[in-house]
Amino acid sequence: MKPLGRILHMDRQPRPRAGRRRTRNLSAMRHPLRLFLITSLALPPALYSQPSWVAGMGIKAGAQWSTLLTSDVTYLGIPGGLAGLYFPMLASTRLEFQPELLLSYQGADLQRTDKDPARFRMLYMHLPVSAKLYFTNDLNLQGGLLAGKSITATLEDERITDEIRPYDVGFVAGIGLDLRSGFDLTARYYGGTTPVLVETTGVNPRHRVVQLTAGYRVMRFGHRRHKLHKG
C-alpha cells in the first residue's frame, strides 16, 4: 500500500477496549468528513455548468484591398478576398475575445518603368486574435495580433512560393457592428510587421490590407447571455 493509502487507512484499524459509546463518537466524527468529500467532488461540475462567458462559432467572408509597402519600390493595391471561421468568447459584460481561422487571397502589382505592372499574388492562412470592446448594444472597437502561414505565391503566373517567407506576423485594428440576429459587419486594417520576401536587394516589403467582412454566428455555447448585445 502507498504511503498516502496507509495514512488514510490508519483510523480504520480496530483498537482494543473500544466501547459502544466511543464507536458512536467516531461515527459522528466521520459525518462531517463525508459531507466535505461529497461537497468537494460535486463542486467542480457545478462550477463548470455556470460558465462566465458565452462561446460561439460563426462563418465570415468579405472583400479586401491589399498592397505591399516599401520605400524603394512602388506597389499598387489590388482587390482580393477572405473567408473562414471565427470563434467569439465572452469575457465580461463589454469584452469579447475572438480568434479566427481565415483563408486570404492578397497581393499587389509591382510598378515597373516602361513596362506593365507585374502581378504579385499570394494565398495565406491567417489566424487573427482580437479583443472587442463594446460601447453600445452593437458597436465595438477591436484590435489584436495576426499570425499568417504562406500557402502559395506567384509572380506573373510563375510560382515563387520558395521566395516568400513562410510565416507572417502583424496587427489588426478596426470597428464592428454585431446585431442581435447573429449577423455582424466588420471594417478592419491589417499591418504586417515581418518582411515578405526571403531575400531582397532593397527594403523588404510588408503587407498592408484593408478588409470589409460580413459574418453570421451559426452556433452558441454556454448559459449566460451577453448583457449588451446577445438576444
C-alpha positions in Angstrom: 0.0 0.0 0.0 1.3 3.5 -0.9 2.2 5.9 2.0 -0.9 8.1 1.4 -3.1 5.0 1.4 -1.6 3.8 4.7 -2.3 7.3 6.3 -5.9 7.2 5.1 -6.5 3.7 6.5 -4.9 4.2 9.9 -8.1 5.2 11.7 -9.9 2.1 10.2 -7.7 -0.4 12.2 -9.6 -1.9 15.2 -8.4 -0.7 18.6 -8.6 -2.8 21.8 -11.1 -1.9 24.6 -13.2 0.3 22.4 -16.7 0.6 23.8 -20.0 1.3 22.1 -20.0 4.9 23.2 -16.6 5.6 21.6 -17.8 3.8 18.4 -20.7 6.2 18.2 -18.4 9.2 18.7 -16.1 8.1 15.9 -19.1 7.5 13.6 -20.4 11.0 14.4 -17.0 12.5 13.6 -17.0 10.8 10.1 -20.2 12.6 9.0 -18.5 16.0 8.6 -15.7 14.3 6.7 -18.2 12.6 4.4 -20.0 15.9 3.8 -16.8 17.6 3.0 -15.7 14.9 0.5 -19.1 14.9 -1.2 -19.2 18.7 -1.5 -15.6 18.7 -2.9 -16.5 16.2 -5.5 -19.7 17.9 -6.5 -18.3 21.4 -6.6 -16.3 21.3 -9.9 -19.2 20.2 -12.1 -21.4 22.9 -10.5 -18.7 25.5 -11.4 -18.4 24.2 -15.0 -22.1 24.2 -15.6 -22.2 28.0 -15.0 -19.6 29.5 -17.4 -18.6 33.1 -17.0 -18.9 33.7 -20.8 -20.7 32.6 -23.9 -18.7 31.0 -26.7 -19.8 30.6 -30.3 -18.8 29.8 -33.8 -19.5 31.8 -36.9 -18.7 32.0 -40.6 -17.5 35.1 -42.3 -16.4 36.3 -45.8 -15.6 39.6 -47.5 -13.6 41.7 -49.8 -10.2 43.3 -49.1 -7.8 45.8 -50.7 -4.2 44.7 -50.3 -0.8 46.0 -51.2 2.9 45.9 -50.2 4.7 48.8 -48.6 8.4 49.6 -49.0 10.4 52.7 -49.6 12.4 51.8 -52.7 9.7 50.1 -54.9 6.2 51.1 -55.8 3.4 48.6 -55.3 -0.1 49.2 -56.5 -3.1 47.8 -54.5 -5.3 45.0 -55.8 -8.7 43.7 -54.8 -8.8 40.3 -53.0 -11.0 38.3 -50.7 -11.1 36.3 -47.5 -13.3 33.7 -45.9 -13.3 31.4 -42.9 -14.5 30.8 -39.3 -14.5 32.8 -36.1 -15.0 31.9 -32.5 -16.3 34.7 -30.2 -15.8 34.2 -26.5 -17.5 36.5 -24.0 -15.0 37.5 -21.3 -17.1 40.2 -19.4 -20.2 42.4 -20.0 -18.4 44.6 -22.5 -15.5 42.5 -23.7 -15.2 39.6 -26.1 -12.1 37.7 -27.4 -12.4 36.4 -31.0 -9.9 34.0 -32.6 -10.4 33.4 -36.3 -9.2 31.0 -39.0 -9.2 32.6 -42.4 -8.1 31.9 -46.0 -6.8 35.2 -47.5 -6.1 36.0 -51.2 -4.0 39.1 -51.4 -1.0 40.6 -53.2 0.0 43.7 -55.2 1.1 44.9 -58.6 4.7 45.8 -58.9 5.1 49.0 -60.8 7.9 48.9 -63.4 9.5 51.6 -65.7 8.3 51.3 -69.4 6.5 48.0 -68.6 3.1 46.9 -67.4 2.9 46.2 -63.7 4.0 42.8 -62.6 1.2 40.8 -61.0 2.2 39.6 -57.5 -0.4 37.2 -55.9 -0.3 35.3 -52.6 -2.6 32.9 -50.7 -2.3 32.9 -46.9 -3.8 31.1 -44.0 -4.4 33.7 -41.3 -5.0 33.3 -37.5 -6.0 36.7 -36.0 -6.9 37.0 -32.4 -8.8 40.2 -31.4 -10.2 41.8 -28.3 -13.6 43.5 -28.9 -14.7 46.3 -26.6 -18.4 47.1 -26.8 -19.6 50.8 -26.4 -23.3 50.2 -27.2 -25.5 47.2 -27.7 -24.0 46.6 -31.2 -21.0 48.8 -31.8 -17.5 47.7 -30.9 -13.8 48.6 -31.4 -11.4 45.7 -31.9 -7.7 45.1 -32.1 -5.2 42.3 -31.8 -2.5 40.3 -33.4 -2.4 38.2 -36.5 -0.2 35.2 -37.5 -0.1 34.0 -41.1 1.2 31.0 -43.0 2.1 31.3 -46.7 0.4 28.7 -48.8 1.4 29.7 -52.4 2.6 32.8 -54.3 3.0 33.7 -57.9 4.7 36.5 -59.9 3.4 36.9 -63.4 1.8 33.5 -63.1 5.2 31.9 -62.2 5.2 30.0 -58.9 7.6 31.7 -56.4 6.5 30.2 -53.1 10.1 29.4 -52.1 10.9 33.1 -52.3 8.3 34.1 -49.8 8.8 33.9 -46.0 6.7 31.0 -44.7 5.3 33.0 -41.8 3.9 36.5 -41.3 3.0 38.4 -38.2 1.2 41.7 -37.8 -1.5 43.6 -36.0 -5.2 44.2 -36.7 -7.5 47.1 -35.7 -11.0 48.0 -36.7 -14.6 48.6 -35.9 -17.5 46.2 -35.8 -21.3 46.0 -35.7 -22.8 42.9 -34.1 -26.6 42.6 -34.5 -29.0 40.6 -32.3 -30.0 38.4 -35.2 -26.4 37.0 -35.3 -25.2 38.9 -38.3 -22.1 41.2 -37.9 -20.2 43.6 -40.1 -16.5 44.5 -39.6 -14.1 47.0 -41.2 -10.5 46.2 -40.3 -7.0 47.1 -41.1 -4.1 44.7 -41.1 -0.5 45.8 -41.0 2.3 43.3 -41.4 5.4 43.7 -39.3 7.6 41.0 -40.8 9.3 41.1 -44.2 7.5 39.3 -47.0 10.4 38.2 -49.2 13.2 35.8 -48.2 15.9 37.9 -49.9 15.8 41.4 -51.4 18.4 43.9 -52.6 16.4 46.8 -51.1 13.9 47.4 -48.3 11.9 44.3 -47.8 8.1 45.0 -48.2 5.4 44.4 -45.6 1.7 43.6 -46.0 -0.9 46.4 -45.9 -4.5 45.2 -46.1 -8.0 46.8 -45.6 -10.8 44.4 -45.0 -14.6 44.6 -45.1 -16.4 41.4 -44.0 -19.8 40.1 -43.1 -20.4 37.2 -40.7 -23.1 35.1 -39.0 -22.9 33.2 -35.7 -24.2 29.8 -36.5 -23.6 28.3 -33.1 -23.6 29.5 -29.4 -22.4 27.7 -26.3 -23.0 28.4 -22.6 -25.8 29.7 -20.4 -25.1 33.3 -19.6 -26.1 35.8 -22.3 -24.2 38.9 -23.2 -25.8 41.7 -21.3 -25.3 44.2 -24.1 -25.8 42.6 -27.5 -26.9 39.0 -27.2 -30.6 38.4 -27.5 
